[in-house]
Amino acid sequence: MACPRGHGAAGDHVCTGERSVNISLHANATTIPKTRRYIQASNQSVTQLAEELDVSEDTIRRWRQRDGVADGSHTPLRFLCLSTSNPQPLRLSV
């Protein structure tokens, strides 16, 4: 789906009048940084904000608990895995 002003795909940017601002959002993001700042600064109840912004109450709660408005990393954590198929005794030299 394209932006109504022809600036590209709707999820790739925020259209503000005549200009388009490219931002990088997680594919499942329901808010943009401007909305997240609004959530964090608002004194409205969780229910009122969720209805106003058409997002879940969990989304409001999560963004109120965070310090910033940037998307977190969604890169999977990779841990060093040791194979146990052929265990070798650990030898320490002194």
Residue frames as a rotation matrix with the C-alpha (Angstrom) as fourth column:
MET 1
0.583 0.813 0.000 0.00
0.813 -0.583 0.000 0.00
0.000 0.000 -1.000 0.00
ALA 2
-0.375 -0.746 0.550 1.44
0.750 -0.593 -0.292 3.35
0.544 0.303 0.782 -0.98
CYS 3
-0.633 0.068 -0.771 1.36
0.510 -0.713 -0.481 6.66
-0.583 -0.698 0.417 0.83
PRO 4
0.453 0.884 0.114 -1.55
0.707 -0.278 -0.651 8.89
-0.544 0.375 -0.751 -0.32
ARG 5
0.680 -0.254 -0.688 1.02
-0.378 -0.925 -0.033 11.48
-0.628 0.282 -0.725 -1.45
GLY 6
0.951 -0.261 -0.169 3.02
-0.033 0.457 -0.889 8.96
0.309 0.850 0.426 -3.48
HIS 7
0.365 -0.857 0.365 6.06
-0.922 -0.387 0.012 8.92
0.131 -0.341 -0.931 -1.16
GLY 8
-0.630 -0.606 -0.485 6.42
-0.546 0.790 -0.279 5.12
0.552 0.089 -0.829 -1.17
ALA 9
-0.258 0.510 -0.821 5.13
0.439 0.818 0.371 2.26
0.861 -0.265 -0.435 0.95
ALA 10
0.515 0.628 0.583 2.99
-0.185 -0.583 0.791 3.36
0.837 -0.515 -0.185 3.89
GLY 11
0.955 -0.089 -0.283 5.02
0.295 0.385 0.875 1.56
0.031 -0.919 0.394 6.58
ASP 12
0.205 -0.968 0.144 8.40
0.918 0.139 -0.372 2.89
0.340 0.209 0.917 5.42
HIS 13
-0.794 -0.494 0.354 7.97
0.411 -0.866 -0.286 6.50
0.448 -0.081 0.890 6.45
VAL 14
-0.142 0.740 -0.658 5.86
0.766 -0.339 -0.546 9.12
-0.627 -0.581 -0.519 8.16
CYS 15
-0.339 0.120 0.933 4.12
0.779 -0.521 0.350 11.49
0.528 0.845 0.083 5.82
THR 16
-0.152 0.243 -0.958 3.89
0.738 -0.617 -0.274 15.01
-0.657 -0.749 -0.086 7.25
GLY 17
0.465 0.410 -0.784 2.18
-0.166 -0.830 -0.533 17.21
-0.869 0.378 -0.318 4.72
GLU 18
0.858 -0.142 -0.494 4.40
-0.513 -0.159 -0.844 17.82
0.041 0.977 -0.209 1.73
ARG 19
-0.120 -0.980 -0.159 7.45
-0.905 0.174 -0.388 16.02
0.408 0.097 -0.908 3.07
SER 20
0.834 0.296 -0.466 8.19
-0.158 0.937 0.312 12.45
0.529 -0.187 0.828 3.94
VAL 21
0.107 -0.790 0.604 10.46
-0.992 -0.125 0.013 11.33
0.065 -0.601 -0.797 6.80
ASN 22
0.259 -0.087 -0.962 12.02
-0.248 0.957 -0.153 7.88
0.933 0.278 0.226 6.53
ILE 23
0.035 -0.235 0.971 12.11
-0.996 0.070 0.052 5.94
-0.080 -0.970 -0.231 9.77
SER 24
-0.538 -0.263 -0.801 13.04
-0.366 0.929 -0.059 2.37
0.760 0.261 -0.595 10.51
LEU 25
0.025 0.645 0.764 10.31
-0.998 0.061 -0.020 0.51
-0.060 -0.762 0.645 12.37
HIS 26
-0.823 -0.144 0.549 10.00
-0.219 0.973 -0.073 -3.08
-0.524 -0.181 -0.832 13.44
ALA 27
-0.879 0.454 -0.145 7.61
-0.025 0.262 0.965 -4.90
0.476 0.852 -0.219 11.09
ASN 28
-0.184 0.856 -0.484 5.02
0.804 0.414 0.426 -5.36
0.565 -0.311 -0.764 13.84
ALA 29
-0.900 -0.205 -0.384 5.32
0.403 -0.727 -0.557 -1.86
-0.165 -0.656 0.737 15.33
THR 30
0.042 0.985 0.168 1.93
0.986 -0.068 0.155 -0.25
0.164 0.160 -0.974 16.03
THR 31
0.846 0.187 -0.499 3.34
0.330 -0.919 0.216 3.17
-0.418 -0.347 -0.839 16.92
ILE 32
0.390 -0.751 0.533 5.94
0.525 -0.294 -0.799 5.63
0.757 0.591 0.280 15.65
PRO 33
-0.519 -0.705 -0.483 8.42
0.788 -0.177 -0.590 7.57
0.331 -0.687 0.647 17.82
LYS 34
-0.759 0.295 0.581 6.21
-0.289 -0.951 0.105 10.70
0.584 -0.088 0.807 17.86
THR 35
0.333 0.933 -0.136 3.27
-0.349 0.255 0.902 8.65
0.876 -0.252 0.411 19.18
ARG 36
0.217 -0.335 -0.917 5.51
0.728 0.681 -0.076 6.94
0.650 -0.651 0.391 21.74
ARG 37
-0.854 -0.511 0.099 6.65
0.352 -0.706 -0.614 10.33
0.384 -0.490 0.783 23.10
TYR 38
-0.347 0.826 0.444 3.01
-0.593 -0.560 0.578 11.38
0.726 -0.062 0.684 23.31
ILE 39
0.486 0.494 -0.721 2.18
0.161 0.760 0.629 8.20
0.859 -0.422 0.290 25.25
GLN 40
-0.187 -0.680 -0.708 5.04
0.863 0.231 -0.450 8.80
0.470 -0.695 0.544 27.68
ALA 41
-0.945 -0.221 0.239 4.13
0.123 -0.923 -0.365 12.46
0.302 -0.316 0.900 28.26
SER 42
-0.246 0.953 0.176 0.37
-0.234 -0.234 0.944 12.00
0.941 0.191 0.280 28.53
ASN 43
-0.868 0.063 0.492 -1.53
-0.492 0.007 -0.870 12.11
-0.058 -0.998 0.025 31.83
GLN 44
0.097 0.948 -0.303 -4.55
-0.934 0.192 0.303 10.30
0.345 0.254 0.904 30.35
SER 45
0.271 0.076 0.960 -5.50
-0.600 0.793 0.106 6.87
-0.752 -0.605 0.260 31.62
VAL 46
-0.757 -0.568 0.323 -4.25
-0.183 0.659 0.730 3.78
-0.627 0.494 -0.603 29.84
THR 47
-0.202 0.783 0.588 -7.77
0.744 0.513 -0.428 3.04
-0.637 0.351 -0.686 28.60
GLN 48
0.664 0.474 -0.578 -8.33
0.070 -0.809 -0.583 6.56
-0.744 0.347 -0.571 27.24
LEU 49
-0.081 -0.789 -0.608 -5.01
-0.741 -0.361 0.567 6.59
-0.667 0.497 -0.555 25.39
ALA 50
-0.748 -0.179 0.640 -5.53
0.153 0.891 0.427 3.11
-0.646 0.417 -0.639 23.94
GLU 51
0.213 0.912 0.351 -8.91
0.739 0.085 -0.668 4.15
-0.639 0.402 -0.656 22.56
GLU 52
0.626 0.010 -0.780 -7.63
-0.252 -0.944 -0.215 7.48
-0.738 0.331 -0.588 21.24
LEU 53
-0.181 -0.851 -0.493 -4.62
-0.855 -0.112 0.507 5.94
-0.486 0.514 -0.707 19.46
ASP 54
0.734 0.569 -0.371 -6.36
-0.676 0.664 -0.320 2.69
0.065 0.485 0.872 18.46
VAL 55
-0.297 -0.807 -0.511 -3.71
-0.470 0.589 -0.657 0.49
0.831 0.045 -0.554 20.08
SER 56
0.298 0.402 -0.866 -3.89
0.465 0.731 0.499 -2.06
0.833 -0.552 0.031 22.87
GLU 57
0.916 0.043 0.398 -3.67
-0.321 -0.514 0.796 -1.14
0.239 -0.857 -0.457 26.55
ASP 58
0.688 -0.722 0.070 -0.56
0.568 0.597 0.567 -3.36
-0.451 -0.350 0.821 26.74
THR 59
0.153 -0.621 0.769 1.11
0.840 -0.328 -0.432 -1.15
0.520 0.712 0.471 24.12
ILE 60
0.559 0.114 0.821 0.40
-0.176 -0.952 0.252 1.94
0.810 -0.285 -0.512 26.25
ARG 61
0.970 -0.172 0.170 1.73
-0.138 0.185 0.973 0.27
-0.198 -0.968 0.156 29.40
ARG 62
0.511 -0.821 0.254 4.90
0.834 0.546 0.084 -0.96
-0.208 0.169 0.963 27.69
TRP 63
0.078 -0.502 0.861 5.81
0.627 -0.647 -0.434 2.43
0.775 0.574 0.264 26.21
ARG 64
0.744 0.193 0.640 5.16
-0.319 -0.739 0.593 4.19
0.588 -0.646 -0.488 29.51
GLN 65
0.912 -0.404 0.072 7.66
0.142 0.474 0.869 1.87
-0.386 -0.782 0.490 31.21
ARG 66
0.362 -0.816 0.451 10.45
0.927 0.261 -0.271 2.49
0.103 0.516 0.850 28.68
ASP 67
0.015 -0.486 -0.874 13.00
0.508 -0.749 0.425 5.28
-0.861 -0.451 0.236 28.90
GLY 68
-0.759 -0.375 -0.532 13.28
-0.251 -0.585 0.771 6.02
-0.601 0.719 0.350 25.19
VAL 69
0.315 0.924 -0.218 11.15
-0.535 -0.017 -0.845 5.81
-0.784 0.383 0.489 22.06
ALA 70
-0.268 -0.493 -0.827 13.44
-0.961 0.202 0.191 3.82
0.073 0.846 -0.528 19.75
ASP 71
0.803 0.450 -0.390 12.63
-0.468 0.882 0.053 0.27
0.368 0.140 0.919 18.67
GLY 72
0.317 -0.691 0.649 14.72
-0.631 0.357 0.689 -2.29
-0.708 -0.628 -0.323 20.50
SER 73
-0.570 -0.595 -0.567 16.89
-0.822 0.414 0.391 -4.79
0.003 0.689 -0.725 18.70
HIS 74
0.569 0.773 0.281 15.01
-0.730 0.632 -0.260 -7.80
-0.378 -0.057 0.924 17.40
THR 75
0.042 -0.664 -0.747 18.13
-0.714 0.502 -0.487 -9.71
0.698 0.554 -0.453 16.42
PRO 76
0.888 0.313 -0.337 18.08
-0.034 0.776 0.630 -13.11
0.459 -0.548 0.700 18.09
LEU 77
0.398 -0.765 0.507 20.64
-0.881 -0.164 0.444 -13.61
-0.256 -0.623 -0.739 20.81
ARG 78
0.655 -0.269 -0.706 23.21
-0.220 0.826 -0.519 -16.22
0.723 0.495 0.481 19.90
PHE 79
0.634 -0.413 0.654 24.94
-0.690 0.081 0.719 -18.16
-0.350 -0.907 -0.233 22.61
LEU 80
-0.326 -0.809 -0.488 28.06
-0.877 0.452 -0.162 -20.26
0.352 0.376 -0.857 22.28
CYS 81
0.756 0.601 0.259 26.89
-0.650 0.736 0.191 -23.85
-0.076 -0.313 0.947 22.33
LEU 82
-0.417 -0.900 0.129 29.26
-0.889 0.433 0.145 -26.61
-0.186 -0.054 -0.981 23.24
SER 83
0.188 0.439 -0.878 28.73
-0.633 0.738 0.234 -30.01
0.751 0.512 0.417 21.75
THR 84
-0.005 -0.137 0.991 28.22
-0.926 0.373 0.047 -32.77
-0.376 -0.918 -0.128 24.29
SER 85
0.842 0.371 -0.391 28.23
-0.514 0.769 -0.379 -35.61
0.160 0.521 0.838 21.77
ASN 86
0.469 -0.769 -0.435 31.91
0.499 0.637 -0.588 -36.36
0.729 0.059 0.682 22.41
PRO 87
0.957 -0.052 0.286 32.77
-0.244 -0.681 0.691 -34.97
0.159 -0.731 -0.664 25.85
GLN 88
0.174 -0.965 -0.195 36.46
0.349 0.246 -0.904 -34.53
0.921 0.089 0.380 26.51
PRO 89
0.475 -0.061 -0.878 37.92
0.876 -0.060 0.479 -34.16
-0.082 -0.996 0.025 29.99
LEU 90
0.898 -0.162 0.409 39.01
-0.092 -0.978 -0.185 -30.64
0.430 0.128 -0.894 30.80
ARG 91
0.342 -0.868 -0.361 42.78
0.922 0.384 -0.049 -30.46
0.181 -0.316 0.931 31.28
LEU 92
0.977 -0.071 0.199 44.27
-0.114 -0.970 0.214 -27.59
0.178 -0.232 -0.956 33.16
SER 93
0.225 -0.958 -0.179 47.96
0.733 0.287 -0.617 -26.89
0.642 0.008 0.766 33.20
VAL 94
0.939 0.078 -0.334 49.57
0.312 -0.599 0.737 -25.12
-0.143 -0.797 -0.587 36.11
